[in-house]
Amino acid sequence: MKKNIGAKLGIYPTPVVVVGTYDKSGKPNLITLAWAGICCSEPASVQISVRKDRYSHAAIVERRAFSVNVPSAKYLAEADYAGMASGRNTDKFKAANLTPARGELTDAPMALEFPISMECRLTHQLELGSHDLFVGEILACWAEEEILQSSGRPDPKKVDPLVFIPGSEYFALGNLLSPAYSAGKKLMK
Ligand SMILES: Cc1cc2nc3c(=O)[nH]c(=O)nc-3n(C[C@H](O)[C@H](O)[C@H](O)COP(=O)(O)O)c2cc1C
């Protein structure tokens, strides 16, 4: 039996990304986001949802750019911290001992220590209610060389991303179950 538990945000899990911006004065900032995901293949695009009162919100609108960084589980404390402190009154890069790397193609800083960083150019902004949805075109995806497989793709075990259960806790990535587009073949007529 299933029970209606209300209009809950019932996607389990979500990713944990840390978005980089420059504020008006050029100070780099980070914000941790769980409302984020890939939303288009061509042009390669990512969507993030940010509350208007976040310090990062104005920075994204002003610079029309942001970076999306994927932290490894070993950076759990830094990611969690960037989701609590505000760039309004803190230098989060300094406090978390992270290194801002200026984007080559966009006006946004990336976190050098995180294994994957995408440079994004703001293409759309949609007011949804509590959050504004920003879509960014991915102009470059920087990956730590040590995490790359011979295919050129990042090794998920080496990326070791955090996964998030909204409002409650972080998990690590589980075990490989099956290659994609494979397990379902037995059900195809
Ligand atoms: C795991 C996690 C996920 C979060 N997801 C979001 C999100 O998707 N959107 C959002 O606006 N804030 C989210 N937050 C809250 C912001 O990260 C937090 O308010 C942050 O301090 C804002 O930083 P800023 O004021 O420097 O922009 C999240 C926080 C955590 C810890």
The ligand as a Gaussian input file, in Angstrom:
#p B3LYP/6-31G(d) Opt

LIG

0 1
 C       23.226000      20.284000       1.172000
 C       22.694000      21.678000       0.949000
 C       21.935000      21.949000      -0.164000
 C       21.445000      23.244000      -0.409000
 N       20.724000      23.481000      -1.534000
 C       20.317000      24.734000      -1.821000
 C       19.639000      25.001000      -3.054000
 O       19.439000      24.119000      -3.890000
 N       19.252000      26.294000      -3.288000
 C       19.481000      27.311000      -2.403000
 O       19.098000      28.466000      -2.674000
 N       20.129000      27.079000      -1.228000
 C       20.564000      25.824000      -0.927000
 N       21.255000      25.581000       0.232000
 C       21.493000      26.694000       1.180000
 C       22.650000      27.603000       0.774000
 O       23.783000      26.847000       0.374000
 C       23.026000      28.517000       1.967000
 O       21.932000      29.336000       2.303000
 C       24.271000      29.332000       1.764000
 O       24.742000      29.751000       3.032000
 C       24.061000      30.565000       0.886000
 O       25.320000      31.146000       0.623000
 P       25.495000      32.639000       0.042000
 O       24.639000      33.544000       0.891000
 O       26.965000      32.906000       0.176000
 O       25.037000      32.626000      -1.394000
 C       21.742000      24.294000       0.502000
 C       22.508000      24.020000       1.640000
 C       22.989000      22.728000       1.871000
 C       23.834000      22.442000       3.089000

